[in-house]
């Protein structure tokens, strides 16, 4: 065992000697880790459109239910589902035979009543003339006049019956009361309609233009009314709308209605905007996002990718003096279509903020900033010349 211990101690001594020889020959200790590279930018300054975002529901500007107003068999359908129809266009036809017969009977009744009126009128004229010569009594004249008046009333009643028969006959051809897009037919031909109640046959909705309803906080609506009173509503009452599949907010409109009551439970007021919807891509019942546009103002903007979040809120990382990272908490405004976001509070506008490399940057530690807005390090200057290469280390 003793010779093995001597060998082990000899090896340790050799290693220590080798380490000492290496230090004597001028070798340097390992260099410190280099500062991580990050990409920086300066905040943009430009005029932006302020807005408040809501969710809303599309609604037809005008709609009508098409119902059977007379009873009978539904015989014909004159439209294709989802097609555009015009006011007065015939959509359905109910059997007409019964109502044509009623019209003919009413015409005959009117003719009989008019003939009776002509006879009683002539009788009254003769009796009146005879009464002037005392050939008939006054009571006979009064009776003839009463018969004439009854005939006149019968004519009026017959004309009313004819009008009613013609109206019912007209109801057998069901027309659209408005311009718009028609739904599918809810009853097929051959079925009995209108027997117990006005049967719903279809519906027509006018969607060009179209309305969208949404609820806004009362303080926002009060500000809106103040701007409108000041004559600034031409820009402030504009809205832009997007569906679930839209990129951006391609549909434009304007507020045309404000309710007259505040909901006491929510503190909101119902607003309505009208959109042209010329391409008819918006339908009643759609849930949409709405931006109620405000005034334009100069703003500070940063790239949305530079925004971080912690327990204290939103922040951006700033490259300050000596390229040391600083965390700035910010208050954000609306997101813009180009991916930038308005900074309402927290930045002056001349800082260099980190866009890429956020995970490598730590507040209080230096970084190596890159990009057009990168600040120069403390040892850099515009007229500095390349450093001379260092002499190679001598081996001892």
C-alpha positions in Angstrom: 0.0 0.0 0.0 2.8 2.4 0.7 4.3 2.5 -2.8 0.9 3.3 -4.3 0.4 6.3 -2.0 3.8 7.6 -3.1 2.8 7.4 -6.7 -0.5 9.2 -6.2 1.2 12.1 -4.3 3.7 12.3 -7.1 1.0 12.7 -9.7 -0.7 15.5 -7.7 2.6 17.3 -7.4 3.1 17.1 -11.2 -0.3 18.7 -11.8 0.4 21.5 -9.5 3.8 22.1 -11.1 2.2 22.1 -14.5 -0.4 24.7 -13.4 2.3 26.9 -12.0 4.3 26.7 -15.3 1.2 27.6 -17.3 0.6 30.8 -15.2 4.3 31.6 -15.5 4.1 31.5 -19.3 1.5 34.4 -19.3 -1.8 32.5 -19.9 -4.9 34.7 -19.0 -8.0 33.6 -17.0 -11.3 33.0 -19.0 -13.0 36.3 -20.2 -16.3 37.5 -18.8 -19.5 36.6 -20.8 -20.3 39.1 -23.6 -23.4 41.4 -23.3 -26.3 39.9 -25.3 -27.3 41.5 -28.6 -30.7 43.1 -28.8 -32.5 45.1 -31.5 -33.7 48.6 -30.6 -35.9 51.2 -32.1 -37.0 54.7 -31.3 -40.7 55.4 -30.7 -42.6 56.8 -33.6 -44.5 60.1 -33.4 -47.5 60.7 -35.6 -51.2 61.7 -35.6 -53.4 58.7 -34.8 -57.1 58.1 -34.7 -58.4 57.6 -31.2 -61.2 55.0 -30.9 -63.2 52.9 -28.5 -64.0 49.3 -29.3 -67.3 47.5 -28.7 -69.1 44.4 -29.7 -72.5 44.7 -31.4 -75.2 43.0 -33.4 -76.3 43.6 -37.0 -79.9 44.3 -37.7 -81.9 44.8 -40.9 -82.8 48.4 -41.6 -86.3 47.3 -42.5 -88.0 43.9 -42.4 -91.5 42.4 -43.0 -93.2 39.1 -42.3 -95.1 37.7 -45.3 -98.4 36.1 -44.1 -101.4 34.7 -45.7 -104.3 37.1 -45.1 -107.0 34.8 -46.7 -107.5 31.1 -46.3 -107.1 28.6 -49.1 -104.6 26.3 -50.7 -101.2 27.7 -51.5 -100.9 27.0 -55.2 -97.7 28.8 -56.5 -94.4 30.2 -55.3 -92.8 32.8 -57.5 -89.3 33.4 -56.0 -86.0 31.7 -55.3 -84.9 31.6 -51.6 -82.3 34.3 -50.6 -83.1 36.3 -53.8 -83.6 40.0 -53.9 -87.2 41.1 -54.4 -88.9 44.4 -55.0 -91.8 46.1 -53.3 -95.0 44.9 -55.0 -93.5 41.8 -56.4 -95.8 38.7 -56.2 -94.2 36.0 -54.1 -97.1 33.5 -53.5 -100.5 32.7 -55.0 -103.4 31.3 -53.0 -106.3 29.6 -54.8 -108.5 32.3 -56.4 -111.6 30.5 -57.4 -113.7 31.1 -54.3 -112.7 34.8 -54.1 -113.4 35.4 -57.8 -116.9 33.9 -57.3 -117.4 36.2 -54.3 -116.3 39.2 -56.5 -118.8 38.2 -59.2 -121.6 37.9 -56.7 -120.8 41.3 -55.3 -120.8 42.8 -58.8 -124.3 41.3 -59.3 -125.6 42.5 -56.0 -124.4 46.0 -56.8 -126.1 46.0 -60.2 -129.3 44.9 -58.6 -129.1 47.6 -55.9 -128.4 50.2 -58.5 -131.4 49.1 -60.6 -133.6 49.2 -57.5 -132.3 52.7 -56.7 -133.1 53.9 -60.3 -136.7 52.5 -59.9 -137.4 54.1 -56.5 -135.9 57.3 -57.7 -138.3 57.4 -60.7 -141.2 56.4 -58.4 -140.4 59.2 -56.0 -140.4 61.7 -58.8 -143.8 60.7 -60.1 -145.4 60.6 -56.6 -143.9 64.0 -55.8 -145.3 65.5 -59.0 -148.7 64.0 -58.2 -148.6 65.3 -54.7 -148.3 68.8 -56.0 -151.7 68.4 -57.6 -153.2 66.7 -54.5 -153.6 63.5 -56.5 -151.8 61.5 -53.8 -151.5 62.0 -50.1 -148.5 63.3 -48.3 -147.9 59.9 -46.6 -147.6 58.2 -50.1 -144.9 60.8 -51.0 -143.1 60.1 -47.7 -143.3 56.3 -48.4 -141.8 56.7 -51.9 -139.0 58.8 -50.5 -138.2 56.2 -47.8 -138.0 53.5 -50.5 -135.6 55.6 -52.5 -133.4 56.1 -49.4 -133.4 52.4 -48.7 -132.3 51.8 -52.3 -129.5 54.3 -51.9 -128.3 52.5 -48.7 -128.5 49.1 -50.5 -126.2 50.5 -53.2 -123.7 51.7 -50.7 -123.7 48.3 -48.9 -123.3 46.5 -52.2 -120.4 48.6 -53.2 -118.7 47.9 -49.8 -119.2 44.2 -50.3 -117.7 44.4 -53.8 -114.7 46.3 -52.3 -114.2 43.7 -49.7 -114.5 40.9 -52.3 -111.9 42.6 -54.5 -109.5 43.1 -51.5 -109.8 39.4 -50.6 -109.2 38.5 -54.2 -106.1 40.7 -54.2 -104.8 39.0 -51.0 -104.7 35.7 -53.0 -101.6 37.1 -54.7 -99.2 37.8 -51.8 -96.8 40.6 -52.6 -93.6 41.9 -50.9 -94.3 45.1 -49.0 -90.6 46.2 -49.1 -87.5 45.9 -51.2 -85.0 43.4 -49.7 -83.8 39.9 -49.6 -86.4 37.2 -49.1 -86.0 34.1 -47.0 -86.9 30.6 -48.0 -90.6 29.7 -48.3 -91.8 28.4 -44.9 -94.9 26.6 -46.5 -94.8 24.4 -49.6 -97.4 24.6 -52.4 -100.4 22.4 -51.9 -100.8 23.2 -48.2 -103.8 25.0 -46.6 -102.9 28.4 -45.3 -104.7 31.1 -43.4 -107.5 28.9 -42.1 -107.1 29.6 -38.4 -104.6 32.4 -38.4 -102.5 34.4 -40.8 -99.9 31.8 -41.7 -96.3 33.0 -41.9 -95.1 32.2 -45.4 -91.6 34.0 -45.6 -89.8 37.1 -44.5 -88.2 39.9 -46.4 -85.3 42.0 -44.9 -83.7 45.1 -46.3 -80.0 44.9 -45.6 -78.6 47.6 -47.9 -78.0 49.7 -45.9 -77.9 47.8 -42.6 -77.8 48.8 -38.9 -75.6 47.7 -36.1 -76.6 48.1 -32.4 -74.2 48.4 -29.5 -74.1 49.7 -25.9 -71.6 52.4 -24.9 -70.8 53.8 -21.4 -72.7 56.9 -20.5 -69.6 59.1 -20.1 -68.5 58.2 -23.6 -71.9 59.1 -25.0 -71.9 62.4 -23.1 -68.5 63.3 -24.6 -69.8 62.3 -28.0 -72.8 64.7 -27.6 -70.5 67.5 -26.5 -68.4 67.0 -29.7 -71.5 66.9 -31.8 -72.8 70.1 -30.3 -69.4 71.7 -30.9 -69.7 70.8 -34.6 -67.0 68.2 -34.5 -69.3 65.2 -35.2 -68.3 64.9 -38.8 -65.3 62.8 -37.8 -66.2 61.7 -34.3 -69.5 59.8 -35.2 -67.7 57.6 -37.7 -67.5 53.8 -37.0 -65.7 51.0 -38.6 -66.9 47.4 -38.3 -65.3 44.0 -38.6 -66.7 40.5 -38.7 -65.0 37.4 -37.3 -63.3 36.7 -40.6 -62.3 40.2 -41.5 -58.7 41.5 -41.5 -58.8 45.0 -40.1 -62.1 47.0 -40.0 -63.2 47.3 -43.7 -66.8 48.4 -43.2 -67.5 52.1 -42.5 -70.6 53.8 -41.2 -71.8 56.5 -38.9 -73.9 56.8 -35.7 -77.5 57.7 -36.6 -79.3 57.0 -33.3 -78.8 57.3 -29.6 -81.4 55.9 -27.2 -83.2 58.3 -24.8 -82.7 56.1 -21.7 -79.6 55.0 -19.7 -79.7 51.4 -18.5 -79.5 51.9 -14.7 -78.1 48.3 -14.3 -75.1 48.7 -16.6 -74.7 52.5 -17.0 -74.8 52.2 -20.8 -76.8 53.7 -23.6 -77.8 51.9 -26.8 -76.3 53.4 -30.0 -77.0 52.5 -33.6 -74.8 53.0 -36.6 -75.8 52.7 -40.3 -73.5 51.0 -42.8 -73.9 51.1 -46.6 -73.3 47.3 -47.0 -73.2 47.6 -50.8 -71.7 44.2 -51.2 -74.3 42.6 -48.9 -71.7 40.7 -46.9 -73.3 41.8 -43.5 -76.4 39.9 -42.4 -78.8 40.6 -39.5 -77.8 38.7 -36.3 -74.0 38.8 -36.9 -71.9 39.6 -33.9 -69.3 42.2 -35.0 -66.5 44.3 -33.5 -67.1 48.1 -33.7 -64.7 50.9 -33.3 -66.2 54.3 -32.5 -63.7 56.7 -33.8 -62.6 59.8 -31.9 -60.5 62.8 -32.6 -57.0 62.7 -34.1 -54.0 63.6 -32.0 -50.2 63.5 -31.9 -49.1 60.3 -30.2 -46.0 58.2 -29.2 -46.1 54.7 -30.6 -44.1 51.6 -30.1 -44.1 48.2 -31.8 -46.6 45.8 -30.1 -43.9 43.1 -29.9 -41.9 45.3 -27.5 -44.7 45.3 -24.8 -44.2 43.0 -21.8 -46.5 42.3 -18.9 -45.8 41.7 -15.2 -47.7 42.0 -12.0 -47.5 45.7 -12.1 -48.9 46.0 -15.6 -47.5 46.7 -19.1 -43.8 47.7 -19.6 -41.1 48.2 -22.3 -37.4 47.7 -21.8 -35.2 50.8 -22.5 -31.5 50.9 -23.3 -30.2 53.7 -21.2 -26.8 55.2 -20.4 -23.9 52.7 -20.8 -26.3 50.4 -22.7 -27.8 49.3 -19.4 -31.4 48.0 -19.6 -34.2 49.9 -17.8 -37.7 48.7 -17.3 -40.4 51.4 -17.9 -44.0 50.8 -17.0 -46.4 52.3 -19.5 -50.1 53.1 -20.0 -51.2 52.1 -23.4 -53.8 53.5 -25.8 -55.4 51.9 -28.8 -53.7 49.4 -31.1 -53.1 50.6 -34.6 -53.6 48.6 -37.8 -49.8 48.5 -38.6 -49.1 46.6 -35.3 -48.0 49.6 -33.3 -49.6 50.7 -30.1 -50.1 54.2 -28.6 -48.2 54.9 -25.4 -50.3 57.4 -23.3 -47.9 57.5 -20.3 -44.4 56.2 -19.5 -42.3 57.4 -22.5 -40.9 60.7 -23.6 -40.5 59.6 -27.2 -36.7 59.9 -27.5 -35.7 56.6 -25.8 -34.3 53.5 -27.4 -36.6 50.5 -26.6 -35.9 46.9 -27.2 -37.9 45.2 -30.0 -36.1 41.9 -30.3 -34.1 40.0 -27.7 -36.4 40.7 -24.8 -35.7 37.3 -23.2 -32.0 38.0 -23.3 -32.2 41.4 -21.7 -32.4 41.9 -17.9 -33.1 45.3 -16.2 -29.9 46.6 -14.6 -27.5 44.6 -16.9 -25.8 45.8 -20.1 -26.7 44.7 -23.6 -25.2 45.1 -27.0 -27.9 47.2 -29.0 -28.2 46.7 -32.7 -30.3 48.6 -35.3 -30.7 52.0 -36.7 -31.5 53.6 -33.3 -28.7 51.7 -31.5 -26.8 54.1 -29.1 -23.0 54.0 -29.1 -21.1 52.5 -26.3 -19.0 54.6 -23.9 -15.8 53.8 -25.7 -17.1 54.3 -29.2 -16.8 57.5 -31.3 -17.4 58.4 -34.9 -13.7 59.2 -35.6 -12.1 56.3 -33.7 -9.6 54.3 -35.8 -9.3 50.5 -35.7 -7.3 49.3 -32.8 -3.8 47.9 -33.5 -3.6 44.1 -33.2 -2.1 43.1 -29.9 1.3 41.4 -29.8 1.2 37.6 -29.5 1.8 36.4 -26.0 5.3 35.1 -25.3 5.8 31.6 -24.2 7.8 31.4 -21.1 
